[in-house]
Amino acid sequence: MRLLRFLHFEGMRAALKHLLTAKDGETYAPARVYWCLGSVQFLVLSAWSVIAHQHEFNATDFGTGFAAILTAGGLGVWFTRKTEPGQ
């Protein structure tokens, strides 16, 4: 059972590293890291607003804001694609 947990953790760690690194698989790309942090922060603060402060959840506003974050992150990765270290 311990081995199974270890393998699962390592698999998640490898997947996360693959998402956040440049083409070479070793160098962390700042645009991707900031994109991930911004997305997580948006989700956490949205949940905090609804749960802790009892604000009403508006799906349209949430979707629009999250779409803006995802679009900006995608553009950031696209703009920096030529400066990433190659394979």
C-alpha positions as CSV (number, residue, x, y, z in Angstrom):
1,M,0.0,0.0,0.0
2,R,2.8,2.4,0.8
3,L,4.4,1.6,-2.6
4,L,1.2,2.5,-4.3
5,R,1.0,5.8,-2.6
6,F,4.6,6.6,-3.5
7,L,4.1,5.7,-7.1
8,H,0.9,7.9,-7.3
9,F,2.7,10.8,-5.8
10,E,5.6,10.5,-8.2
11,G,3.3,10.3,-11.1
12,M,1.5,13.5,-10.1
13,R,4.8,15.2,-9.5
14,A,6.1,14.2,-13.0
15,A,2.8,15.4,-14.6
16,L,3.1,18.7,-12.8
17,K,6.7,19.1,-13.8
18,H,5.8,18.3,-17.4
19,L,3.1,21.1,-17.4
20,L,5.4,23.7,-15.8
21,T,8.7,23.2,-17.6
22,A,9.8,24.4,-21.0
23,K,10.5,22.2,-24.1
24,D,13.6,20.7,-22.6
25,G,11.7,19.3,-19.6
26,E,14.1,20.6,-17.0
27,T,13.8,24.4,-17.0
28,Y,10.8,25.8,-15.3
29,A,9.1,28.4,-17.6
30,P,8.1,31.5,-15.6
31,A,5.0,32.1,-17.8
32,R,3.7,28.7,-17.0
33,V,4.4,28.8,-13.3
34,Y,2.8,32.2,-12.9
35,W,-0.2,31.0,-15.0
36,C,-0.6,28.0,-12.7
37,L,-0.3,30.2,-9.5
38,G,-2.7,32.8,-10.9
39,S,-5.3,30.1,-11.7
40,V,-5.0,28.4,-8.3
41,Q,-5.2,31.8,-6.5
42,F,-8.3,32.7,-8.5
43,L,-10.0,29.5,-7.5
44,V,-9.1,29.8,-3.8
45,L,-10.1,33.4,-3.5
46,S,-13.4,32.7,-5.3
47,A,-14.1,29.9,-2.9
48,W,-13.1,32.0,0.1
49,S,-15.4,34.8,-1.0
50,V,-18.4,32.5,-1.2
51,I,-17.7,30.3,1.8
52,A,-16.2,32.7,4.4
53,H,-17.9,36.0,3.4
54,Q,-21.2,34.5,2.2
55,H,-21.1,36.4,-1.1
56,E,-23.4,35.2,-3.8
57,F,-21.8,33.1,-6.5
58,N,-22.3,34.4,-10.1
59,A,-21.3,31.8,-12.6
60,T,-21.1,34.4,-15.5
61,D,-18.7,36.6,-13.6
62,F,-16.6,33.6,-12.5
63,G,-16.4,32.2,-16.0
64,T,-15.5,35.5,-17.5
65,G,-12.7,36.1,-15.0
66,F,-11.4,32.6,-15.2
67,A,-11.4,32.8,-19.0
68,A,-9.5,36.0,-18.9
69,I,-6.8,34.4,-16.7
70,L,-6.5,31.3,-18.9
71,T,-6.4,33.5,-22.1
72,A,-3.7,35.7,-20.6
73,G,-1.7,32.7,-19.5
74,G,-1.9,31.1,-22.9
75,L,-0.8,34.3,-24.5
76,G,2.1,34.6,-22.1
77,V,3.3,31.0,-23.0
78,W,2.8,31.8,-26.7
79,F,4.8,35.0,-26.5
80,T,7.7,33.2,-24.8
81,R,7.8,30.1,-26.9
82,K,10.8,31.2,-28.9
83,T,12.9,32.0,-25.9
84,E,12.4,28.6,-24.2
85,P,15.4,26.3,-24.2
86,G,15.0,23.6,-26.9
87,Q,15.4,19.9,-26.6
